Amino acid sequence: MSWTSPEGKVVVVTGASSGIGEATARRLVRVGATVVAVARRDDRLTALADELSSERGRLVPHAADVTDTAAVDALAARVRDEFGACHALINNAGVGGGAFVGRDDLDDALHTLDVNLLGTVRCLAAFADLLEASAPARVVNVASVAGKLGIGPAGYAASKFGVVGLSEALSLSWASRDITVCQLNPGFIVTEGFPQAHLTSGPMARLVGEPDDVAARIVEVLRTGVPERTVPSWYRSFVALRHLAPPVYRAVASRIDRAGGDRSE
Ligand SMILES: NC(=O)c1ccc[n+]([C@@H]2O[C@H](COP(=O)([O-])OP(=O)(O)OC[C@H]3O[C@@H](n4cnc5c(N)ncnc54)[C@H](OP(=O)(O)O)[C@@H]3O)[C@@H](O)[C@H]2O)c1
């Protein structure tokens, strides 16, 4: 089955109860995919399934916590047994985490790494064989510009640098299995978990985007299979600046970092 359209495909989306994951699930169901929507808040997923029940595709709610290996394995087993395939896995579940100052922040940093990085690893491990059996298959790992620039809460940046490295390595090693792996790096997007309150009212408000901006790019990546995408794309100029002119980059980055204030809110 080629990937020119998501219609008829089985797509697993983690973190589908709000924000980017919810917007992605909506888009995919509208174009005829079967979306297995994963998150802890089952009521949200069930309401979304009801709302989308008259669309071309179908949303199947599945409550699971990506920090629970047995729950992630059970999710993959359900998808295999019920649908017989997984044509795409979108690892999107994530939390922001707070500032990393010292010992009081350890649990928060470990949880952030557990959800964002290890949750992605758990899902990849659980679905690898089914993805290969369903090839050509796609993986989209929702990382972040913070996984390229090391800006904002340190535990969060560490988790996203991890997702970027994982994605880059797997985009090479899983290519021979006909599984394309993409790192999708959003900039500032207003969502429940990332309200961007420090930016939306100030001069940097124009830097802030909507969840559906990212969802549209995720669907595009499913069609094209490109290994990397930044949303919006102009954030890549900051990444280039970091490598080409580090002192200039640090001056700009420290201004953005100071504007962040207390990110534990
Ligand atoms: N918004 C931004 O500015 C931005 C920028 C770059 C990257 N990102 C990334 O985009 C992804 C989506 O974030 P968002 O902005 O859409 O935030 P969001 O609206 O808060 O969505 C986060 C999703 O992750 C789920 N989730 C959190 N912990 C989970 C767990 N332990 N197990 C399963 N699901 C879990 C949440 O569902 P439940 O609470 O129901 O479990 C929710 O559906 C994240 O990976 C985030 O790091 C966001």
The ligand as an SDF file (V2000), in Angstrom:
LIG
                    3D

 48 52  0  0  0  0  0  0  0  0999 V2000
    3.2410   23.3860   22.0600 N   0  0  0  0  0  0  0  0  0  0  0  0
    4.5020   23.6560   21.7620 C   0  0  0  0  0  0  0  0  0  0  0  0
    4.9570   24.8140   21.7700 O   0  0  0  0  0  0  0  0  0  0  0  0
    5.4130   22.5420   21.3510 C   0  0  0  0  0  0  0  0  0  0  0  0
    6.6360   22.8840   20.7320 C   0  0  0  0  0  0  0  0  0  0  0  0
    7.5040   21.8740   20.3640 C   0  0  0  0  0  0  0  0  0  0  0  0
    7.1580   20.5540   20.5900 C   0  0  0  0  0  0  0  0  0  0  0  0
    5.9760   20.2390   21.1890 N   0  0  0  0  0  0  0  0  0  0  0  0
    5.6700   18.8410   21.4200 C   0  0  0  0  0  0  0  0  0  0  0  0
    4.4250   18.5290   20.8530 O   0  0  0  0  0  0  0  0  0  0  0  0
    3.8810   17.3920   21.5420 C   0  0  0  0  0  0  0  0  0  0  0  0
    2.4200   17.6550   21.8500 C   0  0  0  0  0  0  0  0  0  0  0  0
    2.3220   18.7120   22.7850 O   0  0  0  0  0  0  0  0  0  0  0  0
    1.1460   19.7830   22.7550 P   0  0  0  0  0  0  0  0  0  0  0  0
    1.8010   21.1070   22.6070 O   0  0  0  0  0  0  0  0  0  0  0  0
    0.0920   19.3830   21.8170 O   0  0  0  0  0  0  0  0  0  0  0  0
    0.6690   19.7100   24.2850 O   0  0  0  0  0  0  0  0  0  0  0  0
   -0.6700   19.2020   24.9700 P   0  0  0  0  0  0  0  0  0  0  0  0
   -1.8630   19.8130   24.3570 O   0  0  0  0  0  0  0  0  0  0  0  0
   -0.4440   19.3710   26.4190 O   0  0  0  0  0  0  0  0  0  0  0  0
   -0.6990   17.6330   24.5960 O   0  0  0  0  0  0  0  0  0  0  0  0
    0.0970   16.6990   25.2290 C   0  0  0  0  0  0  0  0  0  0  0  0
   -0.5080   15.3250   24.9880 C   0  0  0  0  0  0  0  0  0  0  0  0
    0.3730   14.3360   25.5640 O   0  0  0  0  0  0  0  0  0  0  0  0
   -0.4180   13.4500   26.3440 C   0  0  0  0  0  0  0  0  0  0  0  0
    0.3650   12.8740   27.4150 N   0  0  0  0  0  0  0  0  0  0  0  0
    1.0840   13.5290   28.3700 C   0  0  0  0  0  0  0  0  0  0  0  0
    1.6400   12.6450   29.2090 N   0  0  0  0  0  0  0  0  0  0  0  0
    1.3000   11.4180   28.7550 C   0  0  0  0  0  0  0  0  0  0  0  0
    1.5630   10.1060   29.1990 C   0  0  0  0  0  0  0  0  0  0  0  0
    2.3140    9.8580   30.2940 N   0  0  0  0  0  0  0  0  0  0  0  0
    1.0450    9.0620   28.5030 N   0  0  0  0  0  0  0  0  0  0  0  0
    0.2760    9.2910   27.4150 C   0  0  0  0  0  0  0  0  0  0  0  0
   -0.0120   10.5100   26.9500 N   0  0  0  0  0  0  0  0  0  0  0  0
    0.4900   11.5530   27.6240 C   0  0  0  0  0  0  0  0  0  0  0  0
   -1.5730   14.3080   26.8450 C   0  0  0  0  0  0  0  0  0  0  0  0
   -2.7110   13.4910   27.1310 O   0  0  0  0  0  0  0  0  0  0  0  0
   -3.2000   13.0120   28.5780 P   0  0  0  0  0  0  0  0  0  0  0  0
   -2.8700   14.1020   29.5470 O   0  0  0  0  0  0  0  0  0  0  0  0
   -4.6580   12.7880   28.3740 O   0  0  0  0  0  0  0  0  0  0  0  0
   -2.4550   11.7400   28.8350 O   0  0  0  0  0  0  0  0  0  0  0  0
   -1.8690   15.1690   25.6330 C   0  0  0  0  0  0  0  0  0  0  0  0
   -2.7150   14.4820   24.7520 O   0  0  0  0  0  0  0  0  0  0  0  0
    4.7630   17.1730   22.7760 C   0  0  0  0  0  0  0  0  0  0  0  0
    5.6580   16.1140   22.5330 O   0  0  0  0  0  0  0  0  0  0  0  0
    5.5090   18.4860   22.8920 C   0  0  0  0  0  0  0  0  0  0  0  0
    6.7630   18.3310   23.5280 O   0  0  0  0  0  0  0  0  0  0  0  0
    5.0890   21.2120   21.5760 C   0  0  0  0  0  0  0  0  0  0  0  0
  1  2  1  0
  2  3  2  0
  2  4  1  0
  4  5  1  0
  4 48  2  0
  5  6  2  0
  6  7  1  0
  7  8  2  0
  8  9  1  0
  8 48  1  0
  9 10  1  0
  9 46  1  0
 10 11  1  0
 11 12  1  0
 11 44  1  0
 12 13  1  0
 13 14  1  0
 14 15  2  0
 14 16  1  0
 14 17  1  0
 17 18  1  0
 18 19  2  0
 18 20  1  0
 18 21  1  0
 21 22  1  0
 22 23  1  0
 23 24  1  0
 23 42  1  0
 24 25  1  0
 25 26  1  0
 25 36  1  0
 26 27  1  0
 26 35  1  0
 27 28  2  0
 28 29  1  0
 29 30  1  0
 29 35  2  0
 30 31  1  0
 30 32  2  0
 32 33  1  0
 33 34  2  0
 34 35  1  0
 36 37  1  0
 36 42  1  0
 37 38  1  0
 38 39  2  0
 38 40  1  0
 38 41  1  0
 42 43  1  0
 44 45  1  0
 44 46  1  0
 46 47  1  0
M  CHG  2   8   1  16  -1
M  END
$$$$
